[in-house]
Amino acid sequence: MKKTSIIVLSLFGLIVIGGLVWAYSNYKAYAPTTYIVENETGTTTINTTTKTETPGAPTYTLADVPTHNNATSCYTVIRGKVYDLTMWVAMHPGGKPAILSLCGIDGTEKFNKKHGSDSKPNTNLDRFKIGVLN
């Protein structure tokens, strides 16, 4: 009986530790970061947790976006802001095709048609903002 208890507790411990490792690795993969942008007036930081725009925020042209049109590099424009949705492709509750259809284009119309002003999709979107359209 003692040997069985040790085996069961060991397996339970491995499962718990494995779950914690998995959760931490996923957190690290999708956790917001801070980008540092160099510009003419000095260094400006952009906090991607809130995606607050500051002077010197990266700008993109509509010509920059189509080069990021697949699951390994997915940029889209929504309401004049540029988003890197690469990490969201695999995470999107509606499936990969919904996000892949936005890669490399101005996805404003598609996004608004599906989500409009719903707060959760818009909050999720804010996490992936990388700049503004010039």
Secondary structure, DSSP 8 states (H G I E B T S, - for coil): -HHHHHHHHHHHHHHHHHHHHHHHHHHHHHS--EEEEEETTEEEEEETTTT---TT--EE-TTTGGG-EETTEEEEEETTEEEE-HHHHHH-TT-HHHHHTTTTSB-HHHHHHHHTT-HHHHHHHHTTEEEEE-
